[in-house]
């Protein structure tokens, strides 16, 4: 199964990295008022993935390679993003 997420938060311990994937949608008026009061805008967590530190270098290399392939394939199209997403 595939899940859609348009936000990823990263945290780590000495032993692993946790990737928390969320779906951030434009807030409703009610959610906006609540967020202003609480200083928190809630986003539903779609999934959390815990990755051992030993796997991270290979994961990073794989992501960089796929990003390079993607960029080569779609170089003629303007980029969708302007700034890095953290």
trRosetta pair geometry for C-beta under 8 A, 3 or more apart (Angstrom, degrees):
i j d omega theta_ij theta_ji phi_ij phi_ji
3 21 7.0 118 103 109 121 138
3 46 4.6 155 157 167 133 125
3 47 5.7 129 53 -12 160 120
4 23 6.1 60 104 -99 87 119
4 46 7.1 -146 74 -114 45 160
5 8 6.5 84 132 -68 128 81
5 21 3.6 -43 -124 175 172 105
5 22 6.0 98 -149 58 102 22
5 23 5.6 -106 -117 -68 53 68
5 46 4.8 -137 -77 33 106 144
5 47 7.5 -103 -52 32 138 86
6 22 7.8 -60 57 94 57 64
6 23 6.1 66 19 -134 86 55
6 24 5.7 -105 79 39 101 85
7 21 7.2 141 82 -158 56 49
7 22 4.5 -26 72 65 109 95
7 23 7.3 173 24 -94 94 13
7 24 4.7 64 -21 -15 133 117
7 43 6.2 -1 52 149 147 162
7 85 7.7 -126 -120 172 60 120
8 19 5.6 -15 -168 -169 110 96
8 20 6.9 149 -157 74 55 48
8 21 5.3 -18 -101 -99 81 68
8 22 7.6 178 -81 20 33 73
8 85 7.9 84 38 126 87 108
9 19 7.5 151 76 -159 46 46
9 20 4.5 -13 58 59 97 105
9 22 7.2 35 -6 -4 100 114
10 17 6.4 -16 -164 -173 95 107
10 18 7.3 152 -155 80 46 53
10 19 5.8 -15 -102 -103 73 67
10 20 7.8 -162 -73 21 28 76
10 86 7.9 -93 20 -179 105 75
11 17 7.3 157 85 -159 40 59
11 18 5.0 -11 63 57 89 101
11 20 7.3 27 7 -8 103 110
12 16 6.9 -158 -146 102 70 40
12 17 4.6 -29 -99 -105 94 67
12 18 7.0 -177 -84 15 40 71
12 53 7.8 80 -158 -90 117 94
13 16 5.7 21 47 46 98 69
13 18 7.9 51 -8 -15 90 103
14 53 7.7 -41 156 -47 41 146
15 52 7.1 -52 161 -136 73 70
15 53 6.2 -128 -180 -15 27 111
16 50 5.2 29 151 -179 144 90
16 51 6.0 155 -166 76 91 40
16 52 5.3 -57 -104 -104 91 37
16 53 6.1 -117 -92 -36 34 72
17 50 7.5 162 83 -155 43 48
17 51 4.9 -18 62 62 92 98
17 53 6.9 113 -21 -89 87 58
17 56 5.9 92 -2 -88 137 122
18 48 5.9 -4 -173 -175 104 105
18 49 7.1 158 -154 79 54 45
18 50 5.2 -19 -101 -101 81 70
18 51 7.6 173 -85 18 31 73
19 48 7.0 161 82 -157 49 53
19 49 4.7 -7 56 57 100 97
19 51 6.9 34 -6 -6 104 116
20 45 6.0 -54 -173 -133 101 109
20 47 8.0 -168 -148 99 47 41
20 48 4.9 -14 -104 -106 72 87
21 45 7.2 100 76 -162 50 65
21 46 4.8 -54 106 59 97 105
21 47 5.3 9 50 56 112 75
21 48 7.4 -169 19 -83 72 37
21 49 7.4 39 -12 -3 108 100
22 43 4.0 69 165 124 136 118
22 44 6.3 150 -154 80 83 42
22 45 5.4 -53 -94 -101 84 46
22 46 6.2 162 -115 -1 25 87
23 43 6.5 -174 73 -179 41 95
23 44 5.6 -10 48 65 93 97
23 46 5.6 83 -24 -50 95 117
24 43 4.5 -36 -90 -122 75 134
25 43 7.8 150 14 -128 65 84
27 31 3.8 -135 -165 97 102 118
27 32 4.6 138 110 -61 126 77
27 35 6.3 -60 -130 -9 168 141
27 41 6.3 -99 -63 -147 137 111
28 31 4.6 94 48 10 76 103
28 32 6.8 -135 93 -8 38 88
29 32 5.6 -55 -148 35 29 115
29 33 6.5 30 155 -18 64 103
30 33 6.0 -54 -150 35 30 109
30 34 6.3 27 153 -15 64 109
31 34 5.6 -55 -144 41 32 112
31 35 6.0 36 154 -23 66 107
31 41 7.3 71 158 -143 101 80
31 42 7.4 -110 -152 43 110 93
32 35 5.7 -52 -144 35 28 112
32 36 6.5 31 154 -20 62 104
33 36 5.8 -54 -152 33 30 112
33 37 6.6 28 152 -17 64 106
34 37 5.8 -56 -151 37 33 111
34 38 6.1 4 161 5 69 114
35 38 6.3 -67 -134 54 27 93
35 39 7.4 62 172 -116 58 7
35 40 6.1 -121 -136 82 69 39
35 41 4.2 25 -129 -86 136 74
35 42 7.5 -140 -88 1 97 69
36 39 7.5 21 -166 -72 23 47
45 48 6.6 -5 178 -46 126 91
51 55 5.2 -113 179 76 97 123
51 56 6.2 115 124 -73 121 77
51 59 6.5 -6 -172 -29 153 161
52 55 5.0 90 66 2 82 103
52 56 7.8 -129 101 -25 48 82
53 56 5.7 -37 -160 0 42 121
54 57 8.0 -50 -179 19 36 96
55 58 5.9 -68 -168 47 55 107
55 59 5.7 54 141 -26 85 111
56 59 5.5 -58 -141 39 33 112
56 60 6.1 33 163 -20 69 105
57 60 5.8 -54 -145 37 29 111
57 61 6.3 29 156 -18 64 108
58 61 5.6 -53 -145 38 32 112
58 62 6.2 33 155 -20 65 106
59 62 5.8 -55 -147 36 30 111
59 63 6.3 29 155 -17 65 107
60 63 5.8 -56 -147 38 30 110
60 64 6.3 29 155 -18 65 107
61 64 5.8 -55 -147 38 30 111
61 65 6.3 30 155 -19 64 107
62 65 5.8 -54 -147 36 30 111
62 66 6.4 25 156 -14 65 107
63 66 5.9 -57 -145 41 30 107
63 67 6.2 32 154 -21 65 107
64 67 5.6 -54 -145 36 30 113
64 68 6.4 34 153 -22 64 103
65 68 5.7 -52 -151 33 32 113
65 69 6.5 30 152 -16 65 105
66 69 5.6 -50 -145 38 36 112
66 70 6.1 39 153 -21 66 106
67 70 5.5 -52 -144 39 31 114
67 71 6.1 33 155 -20 65 107
68 71 5.8 -55 -145 37 28 111
68 72 6.3 29 155 -19 63 106
69 72 5.8 -54 -148 36 29 111
69 73 6.3 26 155 -18 64 109
70 73 5.8 -61 -149 38 28 109
70 74 6.2 -17 167 19 66 112
71 74 6.7 -78 -135 57 23 81
71 75 6.0 57 160 -76 64 82
72 75 6.0 -14 -143 -33 25 114
74 77 4.8 -41 179 34 90 115
79 82 7.3 137 100 -79 116 45
81 84 7.8 78 143 -98 135 21
81 85 6.5 -86 -141 -31 150 106
